[in-house]
Amino acid sequence: MKTDNEMMQLIMDMANNRNDVRVVYMNGSRVNPNIKKDIYQDFDIVFGVTTTQQFIVDQSWIHTFGEICMIQEPDLIDCTTGLKENTDFNSSYTWLILFKDGNRIDLHIELISESIHNIFNSSLTTILLDKDQILSSLPESNDSDYHTKKPTQEIFDACHNEFWWCLNNVSKGLARNEVPYAMTMLNVYCRDMLNKMVDWYIGLHHDFHVSPGKLGKFYKDYLEGDTYCLYLATYCDGNIKNIWKSLFNMCELYQILTNDVVNGLHFNYDSSDAQNMMEYLMMIYQRTCSN
């Protein structure tokens, strides 16, 4: 596997040797001072170019970085609709490239005029090359853009209502032995609301100055041991009784976190939805899983 230094050397050599590349900057975890480095981090690279067409028409340059395992071109193909038609690639284009040695480069090319503005889109940005000295200086890369935002009372209320409401759909799916439906309701709709509450709980205990990570990948770093174990226990297999157990674990955790967030942020809180839904869920559970 090529080392980080070897990959960066290949990236910068290409940028320096191509006249159509005028700007290079990096985003993502590799420029996040709070992230422990490992071999699985992507190289999130942006080239500011004079024209995109030379990269798109002749893509042999990709092989410079290693033997290709797989490429995804999100600007070209939509996983839902298939090929995108009548799309203008003159201003920008992106390749997500996985190499057989395990390295991955997410390379985005864009016209220089876009780079001048786009470097401010994320606080996790470091300028690597500016041949013409056209980019504004940036503060030191940091993850402040990704810190959990303190919720308003209205946002909290909406989350609370959505969580408890969607649980009735989970129970209905379990009662009908519609496992895919129940699992989707539990692990998409209900979990999205649970994760919001986890994020707010973590934010509250860190003055809303930390990032819980994409899809909760840093929960293990910020949740107490017992709390994190309870969070993991909200996942399950396809056995209906185990799904019920995960559901009740999710409800228990959600209420623990909710009480903490409510007290910490001094929100108004009506617990009747939670109490009523717990009674409803228990009724459905006893009706369908009594044996």
C-alpha positions in Angstrom: 0.0 0.0 0.0 1.3 3.4 -0.9 2.1 5.6 2.1 0.3 8.9 2.7 3.5 10.7 1.7 3.7 8.7 -1.6 0.1 9.4 -2.4 0.4 13.1 -1.7 3.6 13.2 -3.8 1.7 11.7 -6.7 -1.2 14.1 -6.3 1.1 17.2 -6.1 3.3 16.0 -9.0 0.3 15.7 -11.2 -0.9 19.2 -10.2 2.5 20.8 -10.7 3.1 19.1 -14.0 -0.3 19.9 -15.6 -0.6 23.5 -16.8 -4.4 23.3 -16.6 -4.3 22.8 -12.8 -3.8 26.1 -11.1 -5.1 25.4 -7.6 -5.2 22.5 -5.2 -6.9 22.3 -1.9 -7.8 19.5 0.5 -10.9 18.9 2.6 -12.1 16.3 5.1 -10.6 14.2 7.9 -7.0 14.5 6.7 -7.0 18.2 7.6 -9.0 17.8 10.8 -6.6 18.2 13.8 -9.1 16.3 16.0 -9.1 13.1 14.0 -6.6 10.3 14.7 -4.9 9.4 11.4 -5.3 5.9 10.0 -4.8 4.1 6.6 -8.5 4.2 5.8 -8.8 8.0 5.4 -9.7 9.3 2.0 -7.7 11.9 0.2 -10.4 14.6 -0.5 -8.7 16.7 -3.1 -10.0 19.6 -5.2 -8.2 20.8 -8.4 -9.0 24.3 -9.6 -8.6 24.0 -13.4 -8.7 26.2 -16.5 -10.8 23.6 -18.2 -12.5 20.4 -17.1 -12.7 18.7 -20.5 -9.1 17.5 -20.7 -9.6 15.5 -17.5 -12.9 14.1 -18.6 -12.1 13.2 -22.2 -8.8 11.4 -21.4 -9.0 9.7 -18.0 -5.8 7.8 -18.2 -4.4 10.1 -15.5 -6.3 8.1 -12.9 -3.9 5.2 -13.3 -1.1 7.3 -12.1 -2.2 6.7 -8.6 -2.4 2.9 -8.7 -4.3 -0.1 -9.9 -8.0 0.7 -9.8 -10.5 -1.3 -7.8 -13.6 0.7 -8.6 -14.7 4.2 -9.6 -17.9 6.1 -8.9 -18.8 9.2 -10.9 -21.7 10.8 -9.0 -22.1 13.6 -11.6 -22.6 11.1 -14.4 -24.7 8.3 -12.7 -27.6 8.6 -10.2 -28.2 5.4 -8.2 -31.9 5.9 -8.5 -32.5 7.2 -12.0 -29.4 5.8 -13.8 -27.5 8.0 -16.3 -28.0 11.7 -15.9 -28.9 13.4 -19.2 -28.1 16.8 -20.5 -25.7 17.6 -17.6 -23.1 20.3 -18.0 -19.7 19.1 -16.9 -17.9 22.2 -18.1 -17.8 23.8 -14.6 -17.0 20.8 -12.4 -16.8 17.0 -12.2 -16.0 14.4 -9.5 -14.4 11.0 -9.4 -14.5 8.7 -6.3 -11.7 6.3 -6.9 -10.8 3.2 -4.8 -7.5 1.6 -5.6 -6.6 -2.1 -5.0 -3.9 -1.2 -2.5 -6.6 0.3 -0.2 -6.1 4.0 -0.9 -9.0 6.2 -2.0 -9.0 9.6 -3.7 -12.2 11.6 -4.0 -11.0 14.1 -6.7 -13.2 17.0 -7.6 -12.2 19.3 -10.4 -13.7 22.8 -10.8 -13.1 26.0 -12.7 -10.7 28.4 -10.9 -13.5 30.9 -10.7 -15.4 28.4 -8.5 -12.4 27.5 -6.4 -12.1 31.2 -5.3 -15.5 30.9 -3.6 -15.7 27.2 -2.8 -12.7 27.2 -0.5 -14.9 28.9 2.1 -17.6 26.1 2.0 -16.0 24.1 4.7 -13.9 24.9 7.8 -12.0 21.7 7.1 -10.0 23.1 4.2 -6.3 23.5 3.6 -4.7 25.1 0.5 -2.0 23.0 -1.0 -1.1 24.8 -4.2 -1.9 28.3 -5.6 0.2 28.8 -8.7 -1.2 32.3 -9.5 -1.7 33.5 -5.9 -5.4 34.1 -6.4 -6.9 32.5 -3.3 -7.6 34.3 -0.1 -5.9 33.1 3.0 -7.8 30.7 5.3 -7.8 30.2 9.0 -6.2 27.0 10.3 -8.3 24.0 9.4 -10.8 23.0 12.1 -14.1 21.2 12.4 -16.2 24.1 13.7 -18.7 23.8 10.7 -19.5 20.3 11.9 -20.2 21.0 15.5 -23.7 20.1 16.7 -26.0 23.1 16.7 -28.0 23.9 19.8 -31.7 23.1 19.0 -34.6 25.5 19.5 -37.7 24.5 21.4 -39.5 24.1 18.1 -36.9 21.8 16.6 -36.8 19.7 19.8 -40.6 19.4 19.9 -40.6 18.3 16.2 -38.0 15.6 16.9 -39.8 14.4 20.0 -43.1 14.1 18.1 -41.6 12.3 15.1 -39.8 9.8 17.2 -42.8 8.6 19.2 -45.2 8.8 16.3 -43.0 6.6 14.0 -42.8 3.9 16.7 -46.5 3.0 16.0 -45.5 2.1 12.5 -42.7 -0.1 13.8 -45.2 -2.0 16.1 -47.7 -2.3 13.3 -45.1 -3.8 11.0 -44.0 -6.3 13.7 -47.6 -7.3 14.4 -48.1 -8.1 10.8 -44.8 -9.9 10.5 -43.6 -7.2 8.0 -40.0 -7.3 9.1 -38.4 -5.2 6.3 -41.0 -2.5 6.8 -40.6 -2.5 10.6 -36.8 -2.6 10.4 -36.8 0.4 8.0 -39.1 2.4 10.2 -37.0 1.6 13.2 -33.6 2.1 11.7 -34.2 5.0 9.4 -37.1 7.2 10.7 -36.9 6.5 14.4 -33.1 6.2 14.5 -32.7 9.6 12.7 -34.6 11.2 15.6 -32.7 9.2 18.2 -29.4 10.3 16.7 -30.6 13.9 16.8 -31.1 13.5 20.6 -27.7 11.8 21.0 -26.1 14.7 19.1 -27.8 17.3 21.4 -26.9 15.3 24.5 -23.2 15.3 23.4 -23.4 18.9 22.4 -24.9 19.9 25.7 -22.1 18.2 27.7 -19.4 19.8 25.5 -20.8 23.3 25.2 -21.8 22.5 21.5 -18.1 22.7 20.5 -17.6 19.1 19.3 -18.6 17.0 16.3 -20.2 13.6 16.9 -19.1 12.6 13.4 -21.0 11.6 10.3 -23.7 9.0 11.1 -22.5 9.0 14.7 -19.1 7.5 14.1 -17.6 9.3 17.1 -20.4 8.3 19.6 -18.1 5.9 21.2 -15.8 8.7 22.1 -18.4 11.0 23.7 -21.0 8.7 25.3 -20.4 7.1 28.7 -19.7 3.4 28.5 -23.2 2.2 29.7 -24.9 4.7 27.5 -23.0 3.7 24.5 -23.7 0.0 25.2 -27.4 0.8 25.4 -27.1 2.6 22.1 -25.5 -0.4 20.5 -28.3 -2.5 21.9 -30.8 -0.6 19.8 -29.5 -2.6 16.8 -30.7 -6.2 16.2 -31.1 -9.1 13.8 -34.3 -10.0 11.9 -35.9 -11.9 14.7 -39.2 -10.3 15.7 -38.7 -10.7 19.4 -35.2 -9.2 19.1 -36.6 -6.3 17.1 -39.0 -5.6 20.0 -36.1 -5.7 22.5 -34.2 -3.2 20.4 -37.2 -1.0 20.1 -37.7 -0.9 23.9 -33.9 -0.3 24.3 -34.3 2.7 21.9 -37.2 4.0 23.9 -35.3 3.7 27.2 -32.2 5.5 25.8 -34.3 8.2 24.1 -36.0 9.0 27.4 -32.7 9.1 29.3 -31.2 11.5 26.8 -34.4 13.6 26.5 -34.5 14.3 30.2 -30.9 15.4 30.2 -31.4 17.7 27.2 -34.6 19.2 28.6 -33.0 19.9 31.9 -29.8 21.3 30.4 -31.5 23.5 27.9 -34.4 24.5 30.1 -37.0 23.4 27.5 -40.7 22.9 28.1 -41.5 19.2 28.0 -44.8 17.3 27.9 -44.1 13.6 28.6 -47.6 12.4 27.8 -46.7 11.3 24.2 -43.9 9.1 25.6 -46.1 7.7 28.3 -49.0 7.0 26.0 -46.8 5.4 23.3 -45.0 3.2 25.8 -48.4 1.9 26.9 -49.5 1.4 23.3 -46.3 -0.4 22.3 -46.5 -2.7 25.3 -50.1 -3.5 24.4 -49.1 -4.5 20.8 -46.1 -6.4 22.1 -48.2 -8.4 24.6 -50.9 -9.0 22.0 -48.5 -10.4 19.4 -45.6 -11.9 21.5 -47.5 -13.4 24.4 -46.1 -16.9 23.7 
